[in-house]
Amino acid sequence: MYFRQLLNDETACASYVLGCKTHSAFAVVDPHVDLVDEYVALADAQGAAIVAVLETHVQADHASGLPELVVRTGAKAYLPDGAGVDFDHHALADRELVRLGNTEIEALATPGHALAHHAYLVTDHTRGDEPWFVLTGDALLVGDAGRPDLHAHGEHTVEEMARSLYRSLTERLLTLPDHLVLYPSHYSGSVCGRGLSANPISTIGFERLHNRALQFHSEDAFVDALTHDIPPAPEQQAAIVAANRSGRPVTEIAGM
Ligand SMILES: [Fe+2]
């Protein structure tokens, strides 16, 4: 399989190009608007087509590159079921598979940072019939969990989101094997977590042992810690979310 992690230090976002060269089927996960040329160039250099663009959730801190990628490549857009976007897409259910030749992506519902949030388990069937790594989005980052407040609204209070995130971590991500490599959507410098590592790669096992958000032994203690001293929300958050829900290509958001 082909796999590349792309970093954007300006917003501390990680995004991914992956897929099967043999069957010319690549996907981009959590594309950043500033890196669209690079995703296309990477796929072109491998002679592979970008056929899928996936979001782990609707982003609140940066403009997504999804609309432009879909226009340029004709790829299908995939978002978690319930993402509430206004453009054509395939709504991925929990445990649904996206097959890219010998590479397989499995959606794992992990709400809490956002109500509609999926992690993506990735299997390379040329290596083995079990997941090799997991793209954790903003649910589990390197050194912390994602913040629970950015997508809270109405009856979905920050506390309820934090409780949901606790269950996503303990009942989903932490049930994965320790050896699974973990690739998050943010790293140090991002507004989406606190005290994140500048190393944008970890494993489930290392985070299980050393991630401070995973050291709480009760849901209440986790929720208490996660809902206090939350850093300020990203500037232009409402405009960014509105742009990302619209599906219109956005190259610039006023004030950013
Ligand atoms: Fe996020």
Residues whose N, C-alpha, C, O or C-beta is under 5 A from the ligand:
A	BS01	LIG	Q59 A60 D138 C192
